[in-house]
Amino acid sequence: MLDATAAFELDEVTALSLLEGCDLAEDVEAIPSSIVEPVSAPKARKRQCCRLARRDEVITLRKAEKQLCTQLRQLQLALRLKSRPGKKQLDGTLHTVLTWEEICHRQAARRAESEAESKKLRNEVQRRLWQAKQLLKGFKRRLRHEVVGSSIKLCRQYCVDAIGVTPPTDNESVFHDLLLGMDELYAGVDDFFEKVKMDELPCPGRRNTTPGSRAEGKFVELLDCYAVPFGLEDTDKAVWRCLGEEEPQSPKPAFVQHFPESGNTLKQSMCSAFTAGSVHVRVIVRKVGSEICGARPSRVHFPKAD
């Protein structure tokens, strides 16, 4: 840019000097004729044509110079507005950076910053997850220790202890009390089946009548109906035999007494002994006719702990 400006200034100086010479030449008529030698007409006309041609050329050059200077100023202004101040390099030259390059540098810096922040956040999340897992493991371990400790304490308190347990001596009186009223209870089995609509129960099927029976003091009442692949007599014998040999599995009793069958009645006495005390249970089952009475009235006795 500086070289072009200097060239334009030199051309302007040269043109002005030429114009000054031309003006002086045009004013030659003011010089006395005695001093100037007479010039012939053809030479004067030729010289005048040359002067006019040079003048027109200089005017054209001036116009071109003005246009170029205007364009130069516009370009400099646009470049100053669009570009940032240049940075001096090692060689001392001045370079300008375009706007899109600046935007790219800023975006690259922001991207690097965001990637570093994202990496930091990911590490923080992983650390928090690890802390949460360790905390959950600690809670589970503590809960397990508490549950196991309480279970061990409960087992120690209520563990089976059959040492010194003897069969009760009042079985006959308890069985006599249980038999009282059983005939009246089983005499109304048919009416009970009709009341609960046992004949409408599908086979196999089950009906839970507990909600309607709680008002009568019954906590659980279920009606079941099953089909067996053999006759009524065989079923009677099999069920009656199973009831006579039935023994509880958990907790294992300290002893179980089966009394001999007397007609249509089965009697059983058992005892489960624990550290905190013992439980004596008597069970009596009675058969009416050819039907098996599903109810098993029992009496539970809780003596004081030893």
PyMOL commands that set and color helices and strands:
alter all, ss='L'
color gray80, all
select helices_A, chain A and resi 2-30+41-82+99-158+171-179+182-187+189-195+198-200+210-216+232-245
alter helices_A, ss='H'
color red, helices_A
select strands_A, chain A and resi 87-88+94-95+205-208+222-225+255-258+265-273+278-288+291-292+298-301
alter strands_A, ss='S'
color yellow, strands_A
deselect
rebuild
show_as cartoon
